[in-house]
Amino acid sequence: MISKNKNLFLKIYILFVIIISVALIVLQILGSKKRVGYLTDFKLNVAKTLELNNLENINNELDEEGLKNFILNNENITNYIYHFRIRYYDKVFRNSDIYGVYPDLSNLPDYMENTEMDGDGIPYGNFISDKKDIEEKIDNINYVLKVKSSLKLDVKFIIGILIIILILPVTNKILNSLLLKLFPFFKNIIYKLNNKIYIDNYKDCNLYKNSKPNNYIFILTFTIFFPFIYLIYQSIYSSFPYYIYWDSTHIYAMDILLSSSNIMPDHFFHPNMFPLILYKYIFVPVGKLLNIISINNINELKNSSNPYLAYSEFAEYILSVCKISFMLFCAFMYINIIKIIRIHIYNFNKIYLFINSLLFLLISFIWANSIFINTVIRYETIGLLLCSISLYFTITASNISDKYSVNHTLCILASGFFAGAAFLSKILFAGYIISIPLIYITLNNNEYKEYDKLNNKHVRISFNILLITTIILIVFYFIFYYFVITEKIIPTAFLNQSHKSAYVFTQIEWKDFSYRFRGDKYVNIMHNAYKTEEAWDAAFYWTRNIKQVRKLLSQIAIKNNSLKDTAISEKGMYVSTDKLITNIDKNLTGGLLIALNDKVNEVYLRADYDFYLLTSKEYSKKDSRMIIKDYQFYINNNPYFVYKLSMDSWRKLNYGYNGDYKFSNEEIEDAFILIVDKLAKEL
């Protein structure tokens, strides 16, 4: 029966390898056909232009826009370096996880010199030109596609595993025999690595007592050290520059918001389908239900009086889900490693087990953090979690002795489901899916035994060689892949050591970049909401730490105090669909406005912010803590009364608090609370 299963598996695997190889060849042939695209997204590369003209040491206090104006208005600068990307008319054959793009740069306009791409298969490039203005796009650019080297490496890995499987029965028997005869020391190691050993006449049988280490050792290790690992994780997260991968945050958050609005159904045919489904039907609705996010579709973003804050809150929530997925992945990998330890290690020294447990915990987290910058704000985090869950069920299935039981079948089905979901999260997880049957067979190698006449006992024909070889190949693959993709990322992460302004974008630059990724809808929403640079700068300022802003809003106990219902206190800003700020005192600008619409509106002051009550009706109730200010504030050209809300210090009140206010709708009319960051004003 076992032999038949092995032969069946081998036939299936060989067929699978053939299909994969043929598919790779077909993809290569289809990609080699010439297609037509165009160059676009031209942007002046400020840093490289300055370097080209030997001006990299000019005043670094200028921001990106200032440097750009300096370059374009300097008569001594005659050559400029522009950044561009290639785009495609073909909706299928373009740069992707499978294909790299190779454009033909031999037929370009005369003003484009030294044109080169940023790397093999990368759709971005640079060129030198003496023109200050470049047209929107350059058409009729031929390009071909080539299968990415990482995908080719996957196929080589699969074929390598097949070769190992084919030669394993012979090599495994020879090597086991040599180890047992020539190196008696390895007897203990070989026997200890086997889960079930049948010993007939062996003197030191106590060494191989079939006993499992206690769970509490591993649980204790995890409980004690997990918080410290989390702190390390947060330290790594905070060590990256503020804007690193900001484009990914925007792109993925907008993808999720659009798919939640049923605007981009074609995304459900994308390799990132499964995370989008999870966000659309689980994470986003739950976030909205728990009032963690203010918006969950484009219409709510469009109708918001403060859309950038609401969108930033949404993006921060997406990041939080990714980070939680990342942490769960690390936890599941720890559990998986411990389950394997419990199967294969029988050492009764508890200190030894504790140290091993801690070691594996650290390794799992350190390995995960080593790919942090490529996963934390992308769909790979969910894919990694799904892979670790699939591995958990694979290991669990291997522990079930009755391979025909319902539990075993359910575990196998669960493993396959989560592996498939991981594949639909990122196509690069295909390598893991291929390895699932190999992992399962490796963990169940105790099913395959032969009789060792020399030592009068059963010795398993183990897959230890396969396991070790597989681990080596996987480690090699990850090291190779990691260094390939981080070749240009690592220098970016440490730009602060040489040139801080290289990665700190200005608000204007951020605005331009974030606008240009997602078309007219997003552009119009933001333009309609923030008509002046002052309004945009204020919105940008408040989004520096959106979680703290959300916590600040909780100081106002009303029903609708979500970020989408706030407004920026700048001239020309709408506080609602029919209310426009027509005039405002300088002391009140740059703050957050919250409408008071409840029957009873409660406000609790904080010492680090200034709170103002703005009302169209004079407040008649006497309160010495309220100071009327001679500040102008007009909505639709109608004046409002401005009251500054104050409180006594905790020292004066002997650790007391008198910063609580209650305003009924009878005492105020068409009123707002204005929150101003007084520390920022003082600076």
N, C-alpha and C positions, 0 to 999 in steps of 0.2 A: 504493500500500500504506500509506504513511504517512498519507495523507489519510483512508483508511478507518479506520485505527486511531484517528486523532484524532476522527473522527465517532462511532466506537463508544464511545470514552471519554466524549465529551460526552453521548451518550445515556444512558450508565450513570450519569454524574454527575447529570444532570437528574432521572432516575428516583430516584436516591438522595436528592436534595434534596426531592423531592415526598414521598417516604416519611417522611423525617425531619420535615418540616413537618406532615404529617398526624398523625404520632405525637405531636408536641408539642401539637397542638390536642386530640387525644383525651385525652392525659394531663391537660391543663388542664380539660377537661370533666369527666372522672372525678374529679379532685381537688376540683372546686367543689361536689360533693355534700356535704351536711351529714352528719357522722358523730359518734358519741358516744365520749368518752374520760373521763378523770378526772384530777384534780390530786393529786399525791402528792409524796413526798420533801421534806416540809416541814422546813426548818432555819432556826434563828435566824441572821439576818445580823448578826453582832456589830458589824462596822465601821459599817454603815449605821445600825444602831440607836443607836450612840453618837453618830454624826453628827446624827441626827434630834433627839436630846435634848441637843445641844451639849455632849457629854462626850468628844469625840474626843481631848482633850489630857490624859486621865487617865494614871495610871502605866502606862507601856508595858512594865514588867517582867512584868506578868501575862501568862500564856499564854492560849491560846484558851479553855480550859476555865475558867480563873480569871475572864476577862472575862465569860464567859457567866453564871457564878454571880453575879458582881457585878451584872449587868443584871437578872437574875430576882429577886434579893433586895433590890433598891433600890426603896424605896417611891416615890421621886420619879419613877421611870420608869414611865409608864403606856401608852406606845405602843411597839410592837415591829415591826421589819421582818423578814419571813420570806421565805426563798427557796423556790421550788417548781419543779416541772417537770410538764408534761402527759404522760400516758401514754395508751395506746390499747388498745381491745378488738379493733380490726381488725388482722389480722396483716400486711396488705399495704399499705393506705393509711395511712401514718404519716410522720413526719418522716424524711427520708433524703437521699441525695445528689441526688435528683431533686426532691423536694417540700420546701417549707417549710410549717410548720404555723401556722394563724391561729385560735386559740380564741376563742369568744364569751364575753367576760368580763362580760356585762351581767346574768347571772342567778346571782350568787354570794351566799353568806351575808352577812348584815348586818355581821358582825364583820370582813369583808375590805374594806378601803378602799384607794383609789388603786392598784388592781391594774393592773399593766402588765407586758408582756413585755420581755425584755432587748434585743430587736431584731426586725426583720422576719423572720418565718419561724422564729425561734429557739424551741425548746420550753421555755425557762427564763424565769422571771419573778419579781417581788417584789410584796408587798403589805404594807400597814400594818394592824396589829390591836392591840386592847387585851387580847387573851387571851394567857395564858402557855402554855397547852397547846392544841395544834391536833390534831384527829383525823388518823388515818393517811391518809385520802384523802377528796376531795370529788368525788362522782359526778355523772353526767349533765351533763358539760361538752361542748357542741357545738363542733365545729371544722371548718374547711375547709382544703383543701390548695391551694397554688399552686406552679406550676413555678418553680424557683429562677432568679433572674436570670442566674446564671452559665451555666445550661443554655440559656437564651434567647440569651445572647450567643454561645454556640457555634453555634447555628442561624443567627444573623445573620452570623456569620463565614463559615459554609458558603455561605450565599446570596450574600454579598459576593464570595467567590471565584468562584462561578458567573457573576456579572455581569462580573467581570474577564475570565474566560475568553471570554465571548461577545463582548465589545467589544475583546478584545486584538488580533485580526488586523488590525483597521482602525487602532487607535491605535498599535500597535507599528510599523506601516509608516510612518505619518505622522511619528511622533516620530523614528524612525531617519533618515528622509529629512531632516527639519529639522536634526537634530544634525549630519549629515554635510555639509549645504550651508552652514548658518549658523555652525557652530562647528567649524572644522577641528581644533581642539585635541582634540576628543573622539574623533577618528578613532583615535588611538593607544589611548585607554582602551577603546573599543568592541572594537577588534581584540585587545587583550591579554586581555580577558575571555572571549574565545572559545577553545575548546579546539583546534579544527582549522580552519585558515584556508587557503584556496586562493588564492595570490598569483600572478598572471600577470606584470603589469608594475608593480612597485612598487619605487621606488628604494631605500628603506631597509629592505630585507627582513631584514637582520641583527637588527633589533629584535624580530622575531617568530620567531626560530629555535625550533623545537619541541623544547625541552629541559626536563628536569625538575630541580628542585633536589635535592641529595643528601639521603638519609635521615638521615645522621649528624648533620646540623645540628639536626633536630627531636628526635632521640633524645638528643643531648647536652643540649639545653635541658630536656627532660623529666627526665632523670636528675639534673641539677644542681639544678633548682628544685622538683621534686616533694617532697623532704623538708621544704623550707621551707613549702610549701603545706600539708603535713600538720600542721606545727606551728601554722600559722595556724588550721587547722581545729580542732585541739585547744584552742587559746586561745578560739575562739568557743564551743566546746562547754562549756568550764569557766566561761565568763562568765555563763551563765544560772543563775538561782536553783536551789537544790538540788531543789525540789519542782515546778518548772515542768513541766507535762504529766505529773505523776506518775500521774494517773488513766489516761492512755493507756498508760503502761508496764504498769500492772497489768492493764488490760482486754485489751490485745493479747497479753500473755504468758499470761493465763488462757485466752483464746480458743485459742491455739496448744496449750496443755497439754491442754485439753478435747478438741480435735479429734484430738490425738495419742492420746487415750484412747478414741476412737470414741464419745464421749458427745454430741457436737454435730454429727452428720452434716448437719444443715440448713445449717451454715455453708458447705458446699460448693456451695450455690446462691446464695451471697452474692456481691456484686461483688468481694470480697477472696478469691475462691476460689483463684486460682493461688498467691499467697504461702502460704496455708494448706497447699496440697498440697506445696509445696517444703519447708516446715517439717516437715510430717508424715512425708514419705518420704525427705528428704535431710538437712536441717540438724539436726533433732533426733536422728535415728539416728546421724549422724556425730559430733555432740557427745557422745552417750552412749558411742559406741565409743572415742573418744579420751579419755574420762574428763574431759571439760570440764564436764559437768553431772552432777549426782547423780540426778536424776529425769527421767523422760520421760513419765509418765502420772500420773493422779490417785491410783491405788492406791499408787504409790511415795510420793507426797506424804502420803497418809493414814497409811502405815506408818512414816513417818520420825519419829524421836524429836526432831528439830529442824526442823520443816517450813518455818518462815519463812526460815531461812537457805538451805535447799535451794531454796525458791521464788525467793528473791532472786537466787541463783546462776543459776537458769534464766532469770529476767528479764534479768539482766546479759548472758547469752549471746545472748538475742534482740536486745538493744541492739547487741551487737558485730556480729552478722550484718547488722543494718540499717546500721551505720556502714561496714562493709566494702562493702556494696552501694552506699552513697552515694559512697565513694571510687572504686569501679570505674566508677560512672556518670560522675564527673568525668574519669577517665582516658579512657574511651571517647569522651566529647565532645571531648576534646583531639585524639584520633586522628581523629575525624570531621572536625574543622575543618582539621587538617593535610592530610587527603586532599583536601579541597576546595581548599585552597591549592595543592597540587601540580597540580591539574587546571587552575586558572585563572590562576596567577601565574607569570611567567617573568622574573624579575629575578635577575641573576647576582651581585648584591652580597650576599655571605654575611652581613655584619653586619646588613643590612636584613632578611634572612630570619630571623636569630637574634632580632632585636628583635620582629618580627612573631610568631614562634613563641611567644616569652615572653609577649607581649601577649595572644594568644589563650588561652594556658594560664591566665593570671591571670583573664581575663574568665570563662572556664568555671568556675573555682573560686569566684570572687566571686559570680557569678550563683547558683551552687548554694548557697553559704553564706547568701545573702540569703533563701532559703526554708528555711533549716536547721530552725528551730523547728517548722515544719509537716511535716517529713518524717523527721527522724532517728529517731523511735521509732514510726513508722507504716509501713503497707504501701507508701506512696508511694515509699519508697527503692528497693524492688525494682521497682516500676513504672517509675521513672525509669531504672534500669539496663536494663530490658528495652526501653524506648523507644530508648535510646542504641545498644543492640545492633542493634535493627531498623534504625535510621538507618545504622549501619555497613554492613549488608548491602545497603541501598538504594544507598548510594554505590558500594559494590563492584560491584553489578550495572550501574550506569551506566558504569563504567570498562571493562566487557567489550564489545568491539567487535561480536562475533557475538551478536546478540540472540536467536538460535535455538539457542545452544549449551546443553549440559547444565549447565555452570557458572552461566550466567546464570539459567537456570530454578531451580536450587537456591538461588541467592542471593535471588531473588524469593520463593520459598517460605519461606526462613528469615526474611526480613524480615516477611512476613505472619504467620508463626507467633509471632515475638517481639512484634509489634504486638498481636496478639490476646491474648497472655499479659499484656501491659501493660494492656489493656482490662479483663481479668479480675482485675487487681490493684487498679484504681481506675477507676470509670466516668468520671472527669474526664479520663482520657487518650483519650477518644473523639475529641477534637479533633485529636490527633496522628495517629490512625489515618486520619482523613479526609484529612489533609494528605499522606499517603505517596505517592499517585499524583501529586500536584502536585509534590512534591519530586523524584520520579523523572523526570517530564517536564522539569522545570526543569534537572536535571543532564544530560539528554539532548537539550537544545535544539539541539545541533550537528547533529542528524539532519535538521533542517528548514532548508533553504537556498533562496535564490533568486539569480539572477544580477544583479549590479549593473553595468549597461552603462556608467555614467558613469566608474567606476574600473577597468573591465575585470577584475573578480574576483568570486568567490563571497562573498556576505555572508550570514551566518546570520540568519534571522528569529528572533532570540533571545527568550527568555522573561525577559530581564533586568527588564523592567517588572513582570512577574508576580512574580518573585523579590523585588524590592524592596518591592512592595506587600504581598506575603505577610509578609515580615519585619516591616514596619511594623505590620500588623494583629496579628501574633503578639506583638510587643513591647507593643503597646497592650493586648492581652488580658491578658498576664501582669502588667503594671503595674497595670491596673485590678483584676484579681483579687487581686493581692498586697495592695494597699492596702485592699481591702474586707475581706479575712479578717484582716488584722493591725490593723485599726482598734482592737480591744480587746486584742489580744495585746501589742503594743508597749508600752503603758503598764504591763502586767503584768510584762514583762521588766525594767523599770527601777523597780520598786516600792522597791528598796533605796535609791533616792535620797530617798525621802520617808518611808517607813514600813516598816521592815524586818519587823516582826511581821506585816505583811499577808500575807506568803507563807510564813513559817516556821511550819509546823504542828507541834503537839506530838505526842508518840508516841500519846497517846490519840486525838487527832483523826485521825492517820494510820490507826490501828487501826480506828476507826469507818468511815472512808471506804473503806478497802480491803476491809473485811468486807461492806459493803452492796452491792457491785457484782455479786457472783456467787453469791448464794443460799446455801442451807443447807449444802451440801457443804463449801464453803470455810470457812464460819463454824464448823461443827462441828469440822473438822480443827484450826483454830487455837485454838478454845476448849478442846478436849481436850488440846492440847499445852501451852498456856500458861495455867494456871489462876489465876495471880496477876499483878498489875501489875509486880511486881519481875521476874518471869520474862520478861514481855513487853518491859520496858525493856532487859533484858540482851540479848535476841535482837535488838531494834531497834538497840542499840549496835553489835553485831558486824556488822550488815549495812551499816554506813556505807560500808565499802569491802570488798565481798565478795571481790574479787580478791586483796587482801592477806590475807584470812582463809584463802582457798584455798591461797595460798603458804605461810602459817603451818602449815597441816596437813601440808605436805610435810616438816616437821621430824620427823615421826613416820613412820618407814618400816615401815608395816604394809600388809596387803592392803586392808582395808576402812577407809580413812581419809577417806571422802567426807563432805560436809557433812550428808547425810541421816542418817548414823550417829553424829553428834555429839549432845550434849545440853547444855542450860544448867544450870549448877550453882546451882540454887535449890531451896528446900524445896517439895515437891509436884511436882517434875518427874520424869517417867519417863526413865530412861536406856536402858530397853528395854521390851518389852511387859509384863514381869513384875517389873521392878525400879524401885522408887520411892524417891526421896530423902526420908527422913523427918526428918532433922535435919542441919544443916550450920552450921559456924562462919562468922561474918561475914567473916573473912579469905579464905574460899574461894568466896564468892558471886559471881555474875556472870561466871564463867569458862566455858570450853568443856571438856566431858568427852569423852574418846575411849577406847573400850574396847580393851584389849590382848588379842587372841585368837590371835595367831600363836605358832608354836613359839619363834621368836626375834623380839623386838620391839625395834627400834632407835629411840632418841630422841636428837635433836640440839638442844641448847638455843640460845636466842637471848637476848641481853643485855637486850632491851627487854620481855621477858615473864618471868613467874614460872612455873616448871614444877613440878608436884607429882606424886608417885606415890601413888596410893590403892589399897591392897590389903587384902583380908580376911585375908591371911596375913602374919605378921611376916617382914620381909625379913632373911634370915640372913647374906647375903653382906656382908662388911665393905667399906665405901666411905666414905672421909672426906668426899667431896663430898655425901653424902646426910645430911640433918639431919632427925631425927624431930621432928615438931611436935605440940604438945598441942592440936590442933584437932579438933573433933568433926565426924565425917562418918558418917552412918548411911544404909544402904540396907535397906529393909524391916525397920527397927529393929535391924539388925545393925551393930556398929561396924567401922570400917575404920582401918587404920594410915595415917597421913599423913606422907610424907617429902617434904621440899623438896629439889629437885635444884639443885645449884649448880655453878659453874665459875669458874676463875680468870680474871682479866682478861687481855687480850692484852698489856698492858704488862708484867705480871708474867711472862708466858710468852714474852716477846720475840717477839711476833707469832704465838704458837702458839695452839692451841685444844684444850681438854680437856673440852668440853661434850657428848661423845658417851657414851651409855649403851646397854647391851644387857641386856635382861631376858628370860630363858627362861621358858617356861611351868611349869618345875619349881621355879623360884625364887619365883614369884608365883602368886597364885590369885585369880581374879575381880578383876582389877586394871584401873585406869584411869589415864590421864594427864590431869591438869587443867592447863589453860593459863589464866593470869590476866593481864590487862593491868595491869601494876604501875604504869605511868604514870597510867592512869585512876584507879587506887586512890589514888595519892598526891594527885591533884587533888581 
